[in-house]
Amino acid sequence: MLGASMSSDDPPVLLAVMQMVLHGAGALNLDRAELLAEIGMTEAQLADRDGYVPLSTQVRLGESIARRCPGVNVGLVVLDHLRVSSLGVLGYVVSHCATLGDALEAFIRYQHILSPAMRWSVERRPHPRIVIEAPAALQRLMFPLETQVGTWLILGRELTQTAWSPTHVQLRHHPVGPPEQFAARYGCPVEFGMPSNTLELPDDVLELPVVGARPELQPSLTRLAQTLLQGQPRPQDFASRVRALLLEQLPRGLTSKDEAARHLGVSPRTLTRRLQHDGVSFRELLEQVRQQLAQTWLTDRSVAIHEVAFLLGYSEPSTFHRSFRRWTGQTPTEWRQQTSPE
């Protein structure tokens, strides 16, 4: 839950962010089990990538890594493990924006899904630049800001499949390791000890198209992001966790129990057993989510019915038509005409 058991003084951080930092620690040959033991966490607690951890726990992990890595620019190592998919729902939202500028605006609008501890903003004059503000605890750690400043470079390159570079980077702190590593990693001049943490962008980079984007999916994706931002309680029972996973991952092709189990960090047998305890099967949850998403997308006439079938994981539109008639007593065309007349 966003903030339910975490105070405003100790805001939540998405567990996927902690996973990314742990992957960076692994690249530095640090013992993952030892790090988790030191901060009082287990692998089981990390299984729900859409869950949250208090910022203080994330800071303790960072302090533990920094102590073990003197003279290393840890943030640059962590940056190597950042992907759009690391952002969960937010990653899916930005990957279906038309341009990089649209994606950046969506990222900033829903940034608190990752954590309200960080604040991203964009200044447009004289050149576009991203400004990142962090709580004092993260700023003192220093390396998280190295990752944060490079985040939109990595995301922007992945989204546009273009090897663009920023024009200038500023960091408030001084490097722990070799300073030349920063210019090599960011691809531009870097200044240290500056008043703010900023990433200055080329004037035209925000116009680059996002490769493979489906902007017509934005209405349903933004509704999901807004739900998360509204602070509604995160699901506690296992069936709700599986359902939330399907809502996010079904359009990406997740339709099997084995895949769902892998995402949740359990075996398929455990997934089946825990769902039985909650009185539901994986197939029933899949059907529920398919119906919900089908009705969401069918209200948008810009999405063709055969595309809805594909997004729901059906190999043939005819199979989707039969399923939809079973759910509603109508064909998708009849339902669309009734609910969304031209």
N, C-alpha and C positions, 0 to 999 in steps of 0.2 A: 504494500500500500504506500502510495506517495505521502509520506509524512505522518502516518498514523501513530507509529511508535517512535518517531524521530522528531526531535524538537527543531524549531527554526535555527537554533544554535548548532545543531548537529544534523544538517539536512541529508537527505538520501542521495545515493549515487547508484546508477544502474549497475547490476552485477556484471553485465557484459563488459563494462569498463574495467572492473577489477580483473576479469579474465584476460583482457588484453595486456594489462600490466604484468600479470603472472606469466604470460607467454614471453614477454620481454625478459623477465627474470630468468626464464628457462634458457633463452638465448645467451644469457650471461653465465650459464652453468650454475645457477643457484638452485638449491634444493627446494622444490615446491612444497613438499610435505613439511619441511622445517619452517618455511615462511608462514604457512597456514597455521601451524601449531603456535607460532609466536603471537599471531593476532587472534587466536582463539576461534578459528573457523575450520570447517571440514569440507571435503569435496561434495558431500551431499548437499550442503548449504549453497554451493555454487551451481548446482544443477539447473536451477531455474534462472536462465539468462535474462529473463524479463523481470526478475525480482530486484530488490534494492538492499543496500547495505549502508549503515551510517557513514557519513564522511569521515568521522574520527577513525573508523576501522580502515578505510582506504588510506588515510594519512599514516596510520601505524605500519601498514604494508609498505608504503613508500619510504618511510624512515628506515625500516628494516633492510630494504633493498639498497638504499643509499649508503648505509653503514658498511655493507658488504662490498660496495663497489667504489671505493675512493678513486678519484681521478678518471671516472668514466662519465660521459655524457649520456646518462641512462635514458633520458627522454627521447633521444634520437634512435636508440635501440627499440624502445617501445613502439615508436612510430612505424617501424617495419611490420608490425602486427596489426595495423589498423586496416580495416576494410569497410566498405559501405554496409555489408552484412553485420558488422559489429554493432551497429546502431539499433538493431531490432526494428520496431515499428517505424521509428524515425528514418532509418535507412531505406525502408520501402517507400516512404513518402517522398524523399528527395530523389530516389531513382526513377520516379515517374513524373517529374517536372519537365517542362519543355526545354528550358535552358538552364545553364549553370546559375545565372542570376536568380531565376525562379527557385531553384533548389536551395540556394543560400538563404533566400527570404523564408522559405519553409523551415529550414533548419533553425533559423533564429526564432521564428514564431513558436516552434515546438521544442526548443532547446532544453526546457525544464524536464522533458521526458528523461533526458540523460541525468540531469541533476540541477536543482535550483541553486547549487553552490557556485556554479560558473555563470558568467554573463558574457554573451557574445553580442556585438553590435557592429553595424556597418556605417562608415562615413563615406560620402560620395565625392566630396570636394577636398583638395583639388584633384585627387585621384582616388579611386575606390580602395578602401582599406578596411580590414577586419580588426577590431579591437577586442581583446580578451581581458576580462577582469576576473580575479580569483580571490578566494578568501585568504587571509594572512597565512594560514597553516600550509596551504598549497604553494603560495608564493615563496615561503621560507624553504620549502622542499626543493624548489627551483625546477627540477626535471619535469614535473607535470606540465609546466608552462611551455617547455620545449616541445612536448607532444601536442599540446593544445594549439600552439601557433602553427605547427605543421599539419594539423588535422585537415584543414580545408584544402591544402595543397594535395594531399593524398586522395581525399574524397573527390576533389575536382578533376584530377587526372583519371581516376577510375570511371567517374560518371561520363566524362567526355571522350575518354580513350585518346587523349591528347597530352603530349609531354610538355605542357606549358610550365613556366616558372614564375614566381612572384618577382616583383621588381626590387623589393626591399623588405627586410625583417628587422624589428627592434625587440629586444628582450630587456626586462628590468634587471635581471640578475646577470652575473658573470659566469662564464663557463667553468665547469668543474674539470672537464677533460680538454683535449686539444681544441682550440677555438676554430681552427680551419675546417673541422668536421661539419660545422654548421653551414658554412657557405656551400660546401660540397653537397650536403643533404638537401638544403632548401633551394639551391640553384641560383642564389642571388647574394648580394652583400648583406652582412648581418652586423648590427650595432648592439653593444651590451651596455648595461648600466643606464638605460634610457628611462624616461618617465612612464612608459606604457609598453604593453606587449601587443605588437601589431604585425599584421601581414598585409603589405601593400600589393595590390593586384594590377596587372596590365589593364589599360583602359577598355580593351575589347574582349577580355576573357569571359566576362559575365554573359556575353551574347552567344557563347559556344553552345551548341545543342547537346542535350543529354542523350547519349546513344541508347537505343532500345526503350526509350521512355513511352509510357502509355498515359498521356495526360488525362484521358477520359476516365481513368480510375481515381483521379484525385478526390472527387466528392466523397466516395466511401472511405478512402484512406484518411482524409482529414477529419472525418467524423470519428474514426477510431482514435486518431491522435488527440482530438479534443476531449474525448471520453477519458483518456489517460490523464490529461492535464487538469481535468475537473476534480481530480483527487478522489474518484470513486474507489471504494475498497477493492484492493486486488484480490483475486480469487484465492481462497484458502484451501478448499477441498480439491482433491486431485482431479476430479472430473472437470472442474472449472479451469484448472491449469491446462488440461488437454484441449479444452474448447478454445481457450485463448490462443494456444499455439496454432490450432487449425485456422482460426480467423486470420492470423498473421501469415502463416506459411502455405496455406492451401493454394493461393494464387501463384506461388512459386513452385508448385508441383508436389507438395507433401500430401499424399493420400493414403499411405500405408502405416499400419501399426508399428512396424519395425522402424521406420523413419521417425515416427513420433517418439518412440521409446529412446532412440539415440539422441534426439534433441533434448529430452528431459533427463538424460543421464541414468536411465533405468533399463532393465532387460524387458523384452516384449512380454515375457511371462509375468513380470512384476506389474507392468502396465495393465495387463488384463485383470490381474488379481485386485489391484487397487481400484480399478473402475467397477469391478463387480461389487466391491465393498460400498461404492457410492451408488450402486443400483442402476448402472448404465453400461453399455458396451461401446467399444470404439466405433463400430459401424453406425450405431445410433447417433453418436456425437458428430460423426462425419456427415451424416444426413442432415442433422439440424443446422450445421454450419453452412453446408451447401445451399440449403433452402434460404437461410438468412442472406447470404451473399448474392444468391440468384435474384432475390426480390430487390435487393439494393441496386444491383447493376441494371436490372430490367427497367427501373424507373428512369434511367438515363438512356434516351433514344440514340445517343451517339455511339453506344456500344451495341454492336450487332449481336443477335441471339446466338449465332454460332460461336462468336467470341466469348460469350458468357459460358457456354458449354466448355470451351477450351480452358478458360480460367478456373473452372470448377474441377478440372481434372478428368473430364469425360473424353474418351477417345473418339466417340461418335456423337454428333448432335442428336441423333434419334434416341440414344440412351438418356440424354439429358431431358428430352421432351417427355419420355415415359416417366422419369422420376418426378418431373415438375407436375405432371397431371396427377400423380399419386399424392403429392403434397397438397395441391390446391384444388384439384378437380377441374383445372383448366390447362390449356396449352400455354407456353410462354407468350405466344402472340396474343392470345385472348386476354391473358392477365395484364400484359403491357397496355393493350388498348383500353382496358377498363380502368386501370390505375393511373395511366399517363397518356390521356387522349391528346392528339395533336391539336 
